[in-house]
Amino acid sequence: LKKTMALFLLFMTVCFSHAQETTINKESFDAVNLSYPGLEKVNQLYNTGKYNDAAEALLTYYRNRKNIKNPDFNIGDEARFRGKDIGKANQEKADNALLHLFKPQKGYGFFDYGKDINWDYWPVKDNEVRWQLHRVTWWSSMGMAYRSSGDEKYAKEWIFQFRDWEKKNYLGRSAENDQIAWRPLEVSERIQIFPGIFNLFVVSPHFTPAFLMEFLNSLSKQTDYIPKHYSKEGNHLLFEAQRVLGAGASFPELKQAGEWRKSGIEILNREIKLQVFEDGVQWELSPTYHVACIEIFLKAYNSAKMAGVEKEFPDTYIKTIEKMIVATANISFPDYNNPMFGDSWPIEKSARIKQFAGWSKLFPDNGLIKYFATDGVDGKLPNLSNALPNGGFYTFRNGW
């Protein structure tokens, strides 16, 4: 009897899993450039109508792909994660996500979105909670927990949540949902984390060929949405352009990848001239946004390098980034914080030193950046007083 029940439960599990799968057909490959180098076997199977086998071959291709490096997570990160502590905060997010307890905005706690996830739930009347819910940031924590523990419950639940989000938040469901779930900044947040999450979960047996096609089509649809709905100006526009470029660099096998890269580069080349003053200050005059924009410009450049199109950025682009970093140093306190102007918040010194260390690798001859990268061990001491007249930041120090 026990064996019979066990077989019955296994049968039901397989049937249930199968019921969640979509049928793989010719249209499943609409987003994929089957002429892309490395996809010859996929293309051959596709042309003979063997769509399931083609999707299986495409999944094998992605599981073995090594030439595309994500800045956060990569397929060959077993040694980095297996059996390692991912941190209390990430583990808590991952475990709570299994119960549909999500923490959309770090200023609040976890909220229960229900067994049948209610993506419209608005527990605190703060729009940031509604917007940031759709950034699904806990998915990265689930991926890290999966790679650390090897427990398939994280992969299985993430795939369920991905499909549930798709089913309940499709574009055009309602004007209100479009304004929240499809606000361009939120869409760009998703496509920025998707490549890393993909790498964390693609090795799972629950990551099936059918789900691969769903994932690629969703990524393509969401990325393609942004250039048609770019924000008008400011850091939102920069984030969106950088992430569109990043998606094109991370998934060059998709048909629109070249157009995404071109769109992102054109926007960033234009906006770095408009949004950064001659003294290196970003025009929104928030030191926090200013540093965020440095990271945006650098991430975009690194994505372009990965795609082999970094020459599309002129030398002035890199020089402007250096000027922005120097401006950050020149308005910094010894604890590495900046003045709290505009929409700003404090940062841990160790985090800022890490940023300066990364910047110093790109600009090794800049003594001021080196000073901040090494916490004063090496490099050039900052001037006690400094003027950034275009941005309007004037620093008067009596010591360091």
N, C-alpha and C positions, 0 to 999 in steps of 0.2 A: 504493500500500500504506500509506504514511504517513497519507494522508487517511482511508483506511478505518479504520485503527487509531485515529486521533484521534476519528472519529465514533463508533466502538464505545465508546471510553472515556467520551465525553460521554454516550452513551446509558446506559451502566452507572451513571454518576454520577447522572443524572436518576432512573433506576430506584431506585437505592439511597436517594436522598434521599426519593423518593416513598414507599418502603417504611417510612421512619421516621415518616411523617405518620399522624395518626389521622383517622378519618372524621368529618366535621362533620355532626352531625345535630341534631335538636330538643333532645336532652338536653345538647348542648354549651353551650346558653345558659341552663342552669338557674341559674347564679349571677348572671346579668345582669338588672338591672332595665330592661327594654326600654321602660318608660314614662319613663325619665329624660330630661330636656330635652337635645336634641342627638342623640338616638338614633332620631329619627322614621324616617329612611330604613332603619336597621337593623331596626326593628320592622316596617316595611312588607314588607321582603323576607322576614323571618322568618315573618310571617303568611301569605305566599303559598308557603311551603315552600322558598324559595330560600336554603337554609342556608349554602351556600358563599359566595354573594353577600352575605348578611347579615354573615358573618364578615369578608369583605373590606371591607365598609363600616365595620364596627366598628374594624378595623385602621386604616383611613384616618382615622377619628374620633380615635383615640389619637395617631396621628402628627401631627395638626394641633391637638391639645388644648393650650391655652396658659393656661387659668385656674387650673390646679393647679400650684403651684410646690413642687418638692422642695428641702429645705435643702442637699442635696449635689449632685445632678446633674439637669439638665433637657434636654429635647429640643433646644432652641435654643442649645446650648452649643458650637457649632462653633468660634467664635472663641476660646473658652477652651481647647480641646483640639487642634484641627487643627494638626499639625506641632509641637506643644509637648512639651517634656520632662515626663513624668509622675513623674519621680523614680526613682532607682536601685532603691529597694525595691519600688515598685509594678511597674516594668518586669520586675524579676526574678521577682516572684510571677506575673505574667501569662505570661511566657515559660515558666517552669517548669510552670505549670498545663497548658500544651499537651502536656507530657510526663507529666502526672499526678503531678508532684512537688509536693506540697502542704505548706504550713507552717501547721498548725492553731493552734499556740500559739507566740507569739513568743519564749518562753523556750527553744525548741528549734529545730533546723534544719529542712530540707526532708526529707520522707520520700516514698519511691516507693510509690504505691498501686496500681501495676500497669497494664498496657495495658487490661485489663478491670478497671475500678476496683473495688477491694475496700474498700467503705465500712466493713467490720468490722475492718479491719487496726488493730492496737493496738501500734505500734512501741515505745512507752515506757510502762511501767506507771504512768501518771499519768492519772487520769480526765479531767483538763482536756483532754488531747490527744484523747480520744474524744469528749467533749462538743463541744469547739470545732471539731472537724472538720466537724460538722454546722451550723456557722454559715457555712460556705462563704464566708469573707471575701475570698478571692482573686478571687471573681467580680467584685467592684467594680474590682479592678486590671485584670482582663481587659477590662472595659467601658471603662476609661480608655485602655488600650492600643489598643483598637479605634477609639475616637473620635480618638485622637492620630494613628494610622498610617493608618486607613482600611482596614486589612488584614482581610479577611473571615474569616481563619483563627480569629481570636479569637471572632467571633460564632458561627461554625459549631461551634467546640469548646464554647463556653458552652452552646449549645442542647443539644448532645449530653450534657454533664454534667448539665444540669437534668433532662433526661429519664431519664438513668441513675440519678440520685438518686431520682427518683420511682418508677422501676421496682423498685429494690432496697431502698427504705426505707419502703415503704407501712405505714401504721398497722395493727398487728395481726400483722405478719410474725413477731415473736417478742417475748416479754416483755422480754428484754434489749435488743433494738433499740428498743422503745418507750421504755424508760427512758433511753436515750442520745439517739437521734435525735429523739425526741418529748418530751424533757424540756421543760416549758413555756418556760423561759428560752431554750433553743436555738431553739425554734419562733419565739419573739418576736424573736430576733436575725435570723432569716431574713426575717420579714415586715417588719422595719425596713429592711433593705437592698434588698429586692425592688423597691420603687417607683423608687429611683435607678438600679438596674441595668436595669430595664425601660426607663427613659428613654434610657439609653446605647445599648441594643441595638435598640430598636423600629424604628429607621430602616434596619436591615439588610435586604437582600433575603432573607436566610435566616430572618428573623423572619416566618414565613408566617401566614396567617389560622388555619390549623389549630393552629400553636404558640401563637398568641394565646389561643385557647380553652383549651388545656392550661394555660397560665400562669394565666389568670384563675380557672380552677377549682381549681388547686393553691393559689393565694393565698387563695381563699375558704375552702377546706377547712382550711388551716393556721391562718388567723386565727380561724375559728369554733371551732377546737379549744381555744384558750387560755382563754376565759371559763369553759369547763366544767372546766378543770384549773388554775386560778390557783394560784400558790404561796400558802402560808398567810400569810406576812408578810414584812417586810423589803424590801430594795431589789429583790429578784427580783420581788416582786409589783408594785412601782412600775414597773419596766421593762416588765413584761408588759402592764399596763394602758395605759401611755403608747403602746406600740407597736400595741395593738389600736385605740386611738383614732386613731393615725396612719394605719393601714391604711384605716380608714373615711373619713378625710379625703382620702387619696391616691387612693382608688378609689370615689368616691361613686356610680358607675354600678352597683355591685354591690348585690344585694338586701339583704344583711345590713349594709351600711355604716352605716345609722342606728343599728342595735342595737350595733354595735361602738363607735361614738362614745359612745353613752349608757353602755355598760358601763365604758369607760375613764374617763370623767368621774366617774361615781359612785364608782368605786374610789379615784381620786386625791383627790377632795373629802373622802372619809372618811379616807384614810390620811395626808393631810398634817396632819390634826389629831392623829392617833395617833402618827405617827412623828417628829414634830418637836416638841421641847420648847419651853417658853416662851422660852428664851434663844436659840432658833434652831438648836440642835444636833440633828442627826438621831440617832435613838436607838441605832443600831448603834455609835456612838462611834468610827468610823473616819473620819478627815478625808478620805480618798480617796473613801469611799462617800458621805460628806456632800456633796462637790462633785458627784459623779455624780448625786445626788438633786436637786440644784439644776437640773442640766441636764435631768433627766427632767421635772420640773415645768414648766420653761420650754418644752421641746419639745412637751409636751402642750398647753400654752396656745397656742402658735403653730399647732399642728394644728387646734385648735378655732377659732382666728381664720380659718384658711383655709376651714374648713367653715361659718363664720358662726355658730358656737354658743359663742363665748367668754364670753357672758353667763351660761353655765351654771356658770362659775367665779365665786364671790363675791369681793368686794374683799379679804377676809381671806386668800384664796389668794395673791394677788400680794404682800400685805404680809408674809406668812410667807416667801415667797421672798426678799424684800429682807432680812429678818432673818437668813436663812441665809447670804446673801452677806456681810453685815456680820460674822457670826460667823467666816466663813472669813478675812476680813481681820484680825480680831482675834487669830487664832492663827497668823498667817503670819510667817515669818522674812523678812528683807530680800531673800533670794533667791527669795521667793515660795513656798518649800516649806512644808509643814505638819509638825508633829511626827509621827513614825512610830508612831502608836498603832494597834492592831488590824491589819486587813488593809490596809496602806498601802504606797505606793511613791513614790519621788521623781518630780518632773515638771520639764520644762524651763521656765525663767522665761518665755521668749517665748510658750510655749503658755498659761501661766496669765494673762499680760498680755492675750492675745487673748480669753480668757474674760471677764476683767474689762471689757474694752472692749465686748464684747457686752452684758454686764450693765448697764454704765453707760448704754447707749442706752435701756434700759427704765426706769432710775432716774437720769435726768440731774441731778436736784437733790441727790443723795446725794454729798457731798464726799468721804467716805471711799472709796467705790467709784471715784469719779473719780481719786483719788490713785493707786490701784492700777492703774487703766486707763491712766494716762499715765506710769507709772513715776516718780511724784513730781513731775512737771512742773506739775501743776495739782491742785486739790482740797485735802482736809484730811488732815494728817499723823495716822496712827493714834496712839491713846493708848499711852503706854509700858507701862502695866500695865492689865490687864483681867480681869474675872471673868465666866465663863459657868457659873453655879452649878448649873444643872440638868444640863448635860452633864458638868460636873466639869473643865472646862478653865480653868486659871488662868495668865495670862501675866504674867511679870515681866521687863521690859526695862530696860536701862540706857542705851539709845540706839537710834537707827534708822540 
